[in-house]
Amino acid sequence: MKKKLEEQAEILLDLAGFVSKTEIGTSGVHSAFSSLNNRKPVWILGAGKASVSMAKSAESYFGGAIKDGMIITNAPTDKLSYTQVFTGSHPYPHEDSVSASYELMEFASKIPESDQVLCCLSGGASSLFCIPADDIEIDELSNTYKLLLNSGASIHEINVVRKHLSETSGGRLGSLLSSHRLLSVIVSDVPGDDPSVIGSGPTVPDPSTFKECFAIVKKYGIWPKLPHTVRIHISKGMHGDVEETPKPRRNKWKQHQVEVISGAKLLAEDVGQKLTEKGYNVEISQKAYNRDVSSISKKICTDAITILSKRGEIKAPAALIYFGESTVKVKGEGKGGRNQHLALMAALMIEGQHPVSVMSLATDGIDGPTDSAGAIINSMTTLKARKNKLKPESYLQNFNSYEFHSAMNSHIKIGTTGKNAMDLQVVLVG
């Protein structure tokens, strides 16, 4: 079994490298661009982890038709030919996000109404492109984001709150450009691919309300923990003393068009093709999950054990591929991210089952506030840990998965990838 597990680990590491290097949905992006006239002036705007690669594609497609451009991303990158690149912070916004966001809004306000605008958006825009609303300070907004991300709320719920605390989100950029021909090309990183949720929907009208925002922070018990200015702002919004986000019924924006590309599904299919070529029987989830981390971990391990017991439709050697956004309510004081946490959970669930390996990967290369993208574990990982006098359950209870994977050398570190196609799990069985 040891040799088989080593082979599986090598395959999964190769796949992590493949994910870090591959361009997601290039053909889909180019197809979306075709709705603009490449003989008329085009201005590029954008924000998100994948905005650089999208802007590069736009520059190769439109060439000299581009008048100017500006995007905000989360890591330094090479200069582009026509597009200015600003750097913001992620997963929590800081002063660099705010200053870059002011620059982008000012830049957008000066685009002639007769010209076309292309907005390249992807996951991460909620933090990279934000200006605190009302009297909220950036450190208070950053703290609020952290509370939300650790609360167990879904990305849909989190972004309802974010949209009501930022002067750029929830359709406000779209409102600024309401008279322009605007094409928003959006690479989705959320289950359901709702453009009003992805990156907190800066260019599309927002159906959510301040009342929903309040209900969410109450539901997850973080209302008393929110900064005073944030609570005041939400209260003002519920009482009509702060203007709501632009709503769909009142804001038709007839010259606006939205094209959403499901990057996670495309990436999962590319990974599946690689594994098919290696002789695996591949099964890919048909849609993105949106579940608690313990729930999705249990599902993928149950699916693997079903194959081992020869009760499933798919036969070993099998590769199971999942993608989506899990939620986790952080209770301990440890260090980690949801993919590292999921991998540690899975290691305990498949302990002693043979031979099974699991990779849980943040496709942007950043799992939570760490330098790891996730982890690769197998059915022997926790047994080895116990032999080394480590207690996996203790690390899990303290939400300290980072230190566990450091000790077991099971981390995946691929650096920032410049893409965000949700989280990816691959399970190899037999």
N, C-alpha and C positions, 0 to 999 in steps of 0.2 A: 504493500500500500504506500510505503514511503516514496518509492519511485514515481508512482502515479500522481501523488500529491505534488511532488516537485515539478512534474510535467504540467500539471494544471496551473501551478503558481507562475510558471514561465509564460504560459499562454495568456493568463490574465494580466501580467505585467506588460506584455506586448500590446494587449488591447488598450491598456491605459495610455501607452505611448501613442497608439493609433488615434485615440480620442483627442489627445493633446495637439496633434498635428493636422488632423483632417479638417477640411473646410465643410461646414454644414450647410446644405441647402443652397449652394451657389447657383444652380440652375433655376431654382425657385425664385431666388432674389432677382436674377436677370429677367425672368419672365414677368415679375411684378413691375420692374422698371419700365417695361415696354408700354405701359399705359401713359407715360409722359412723352411729350414730343421732344426728341433729341435735337431738333433744329431750333428750339426756343431756349432762352436762358434758364438755367437750373441753379438753384441755391440748395446747398446741403446743410441740414441740421441733424442732430442726433445725440443720443445718450445711451449708455449701457455697455456691458462687457463685450458684446459682439459688434459694437458700433464701428470700430476701426476696420474690421474685415468687411463690413457692409459698405463703408465709405470707399474702401479700395475698389470693391466691385463696381460701385457707382462711378468712380473716376474712370475705370476702364471702359465702362459702358457709354457714358456721356461725353468723356473727353473735354474738348474745348468749349462745349456748351455750358460748362460749369462756370458760374460767375465768381463764387466764393463759397466757403463752407465752414462750419464749426461743429465739433462734436465733443462730448465729455466721456472719458473712459476711466478705468480704474488702475491702469498701469502705464508707465512710460512706453512710448512706441516710436518707431521710425516716423519721420515727417512724411506727410502725404503731399501730393502735387498741388491740389487745389483747396484742401480742407485743413483748417487749423484744429489741432488736437489739444484739448485741455484735460488735466487730470483731476478727478475728484476722489472721494474716499468711499470705501465699501467694506463691510456691510452697514456701517454707521456713518452718517454724514458728519463732516467737519467743515472748518472754515474754507478749505480748498474747494469743496463741493459748492458752497454758497457763492464764493467769488466767481467760479466758473459759470454758475447758473445765471447770475446777474449779467455776465458777459453775453451768454447765449440769448437771453431774453432781449437785451438791448440790440444785439445783432439781428435777431428776427424782426424786431420792430421797424428796421430800416430797409427791409426787402421790398422792392416795388411791387405793387399789387398786380401789375401786368406780367410779372415773371412767375415761373413755376418753383415750387418748393418740394424737396424730397426730404422726409424725416426718417432717419434710420434708428429704430428703437429696438432694444432688447432688454433682457433681465438685468437688474442692477440699477436701472434708471431711477428708481425710487430714492436711492441714496445719493447717486451721483448728480442728479438734476433736481435740486430742491432748494427752496428759499423759505425759511421759517415764517409762518403766518403770524400776523398781529404782533404781540409783544414777546413772542417765544424766542428765546436765545438758542443758538445752535447747539450748545452743550445740553440744553433741556430737550431739544428735539432728538439728539443722538441718544440720550438716556431713554426717551420714550420708545425709540426704535428697538433698543436692546430689550426693554421690558416686553414689547410685543413679540419679538423673535423668540424669547424664552418662555412665553406664556402657554404655548400649546395651541394657539390660534392658527387657523389655516391661512395660506397666502392670500386668499380672497378676503378674509376678514382683516388681516393685517393691512392690506392695501386700501380698504375702506377708510381706516383710521388715517393712514398716511396721506391720502388724497385730501383730507380735511385739515391737515396741519401744514401743508406746503402751498406756496403761491404759484407753483409751476405745474402741479399735478391735477388730475381730475378734469382734464379738458381745458386748462387755462392757456396752454400754448396754442391749442386749436382755436380758442376764442380770439387770441391775439392775431391769428392769421385767418380769421373767418372769411375774409373777402378774397383770399388767394386760392389758386389752384394748388392744393396740397395733397401729396401722396405720402401716406405713412406706411412704410414697410416694416413689419414687426416680426422679429423672431421670438416665438413664444417660449417662455420658461414656466408657464403655469398650466395645471390641468384644466382642460376645457377651452384653452386658447382664446379667452375673452379679452379683446383688445382694451377694454376699459379697466382691466386688472393688470395686464402686463406692464411692468415699469410704472405702475399707478396711473396709466392712461393719460399722459399729458396732452395728447392731440385729439382725444375723442370725448364726447359728452359723458357725464358721469351720472348713472341712475341712483347712486347711493346718497344717503343723507346724514346730517349731524346726529339725528336720533339713532340711526343704525350704528354710527360710530360710538355713541355713548353706550348702547346696549352691548356692544362687543367688549369694551374695556370693563364693563360691569360683569359680564359673563365670565371672563377669565380672571377676575379678582384683582385687576391692576389699577382700577380707578383711584384708590387711596394712595397708590405709589407714584402716580403721575405727577410731574412738576406742577406747581400751582398755576403757572401761566397757561399750561396745556389744558387744565381743567376749566379755567376761566374761558378760554377760547371755545372749547366744546360747548360749554353752557351758553355762551353768547350765541353760538350757531343754532342751538336748539330753540332759542327764544327769538330768532330772527334779527339779532343785533349784528350778526356777521353774515355777509352774503354767502349763499350756498354755491357749490360748484355748478358749472354750466350743465343744464339738464337736457336730455335728448329731445323732448317735445318742443322746447323753445329754441333749440339750436340745431337747425337742419344742415347748415354749412354745405350747400349744394355742390360746391366745387371740390369738396374733400373726398378722398377715397382711402380705404384701408385695405391692406393686403397682409394677412397673417400667415406665417410659415411655421409649421410645427416641427421645429428643429429636433426635438427629442425623438419623435417617431422616425424621422429620417436617419438619425444617428443610430438608433436601435437596429434598424434594418441593415445599415452598413456593418455594424458589429456582428449581426446574425449571419451575413454573407461570409465574413471572415471565418466564423466558427464552422459554418457548413463546409467550407473548403478544407478545414482541418478534420473532417469526418464526424462531426457532432450532429445529432438530430436536434434541430433548433426549434424552440417555441418562443415567440415574442408576444408580449402583452399587447392587446389591441388598443388599449387606451391608457392614459397616464393615471396613476393612482394619486389619491389625495387623502392620506390616512395617517394615523398616529404611527410613530416609528416602531413601536412594539407590535402593532397590528401587521404592518407590511413585513417585518422581520419574521413573524410567525408564519405568514402566508408562504413566503419563499422557501422557508425551511420545511414546511409541511409538504409543499409541492416536490421538493427534492427527496424527502423520505418516501413519498408515494411512489416515485420512480424506482428507488432502491428496492422497495417491497414488491415491485412489478405489478402494481395496481393501477398505474396511470396509462394513458393512451400513448404517450411518448416513451420510447425505450432508450436505455443507456447504450452507448455514451450520449448523454443529453446535455444541452445548454439551454438554460432558461434565462430570458432577458426581460427586465422590468425597468420602467422609467416613471418618474413622477416627483412629487414634492411631499415629503413626510413632515409631520409636526412633532415637536417634542417639548414637553413642559420640564424645564430644567429646575431641579430641586437641590442639587449638590453644589459644591464650590469648586469642582474640578475643571479641567480643561478638555475641550473636545469639540466635535461638530456632529451633526445628525448622522452622517455616513459612518464615522468612526464608532458612534454609539450603536448604530444598527449592526455593524460588523461584529462588535463585541457581543451583542445580544444573540446574533446568529451563531457565533462560535460556541456559546453555551448550549444552544438548542440542538446543534448537530454533533455535539461532543460524542465521539466514539462511533458515529455512523461512518461507513467507509465506502468508497472515497468521495468526499464532497468538498468543494472549495467555493468560496463566495467572495466576490469583489463588490464593494459599495463605493461609488465614486461621485464626487461633485464635478460635473463636467467643466466648470469654470476653473478648476484647479485649486479652489479655496473652500475648504470645509469648515464653516463657522469661522471664528476669529483665530485660525491657526495657519501654519505653513504646510499643512497636509491636505491632500485632495480626498482622502478616505483611507481605506484599508483592504487588505486581502487576508482572509482567514481560511482555515480548513477544519476538518473534523478532529485534528490532533492539536490545534492551537491551545485550547484551554488545558488539555492534559499536560502539554509541555510546560505551560505556565505553572501548574500545580507542582510539577517536579522541580521547578525553579523557586519554589516557596512563594509564589504569587497567588493571590486570591482574586480571580476574575470577577466574582460577585461583588466584592468590595469596590473595585474600580467602577463597576456598572452603577452601583447604588450612589456613589459619589459623583456620577457624571464626569468621570476622569478617564475617559477612553483614550485620550491622547497619550497619557503616560503609560497605559497598558500596551498600546501598540508600539510605543517607543521601546519598551522593555522587550517586546516580542519581535521587533524588527518587521512588523507587518504593515507599516505605513506605506502609502503611495504618495510620492512627492514629485509632481510634474511641473510645478510652477503655474503661473497664471496663463491660461490657455487662450484668452481672447474670445471665448464663446460661452454661452450659457444655455444648455439644453436640458435643464432640470437635472435631477440625480439619476444615476444609472446603476443598476445592479445586474450582475451576471453570475449565474450559478452553474458550475460544472459538476455533473454527476456521473460517476463510473468511468 
